[in-house]
């Protein structure tokens, strides 16, 4: 799983440089994320700009990551393609996690969630 991370202030940004988070990739994604989010800053922004599709296993992995980082930290998503955004909307996951249109929105002082 190709993940790249950067820290800006109180925010850990993790870019998923893969086209899919599906059943074939979900376990590796979750395991890779585990090492990156341990003992990190208060906010974790997952940049999904390169992800074209996500299935229920991918959604489950994101929920597992939310639980992993705990209640005192926040997981946010950004740059979702229309297809991925539709999956989050249809499963009502968009009510559970903050979704930003772009990374810049997530990093701005007054985030603009969609």
ABEGO torsion letter per residue (X at the ends): XBBBBBBBEABBBBBBBBABBBAAAAAAAAAAAAAAABGBBABBBBBAAABABBBAAAAAAAAAAAAAAEAABBBBBBGBBAAAAAAAAAAGAAAABBBBABAAAAABABBBBX
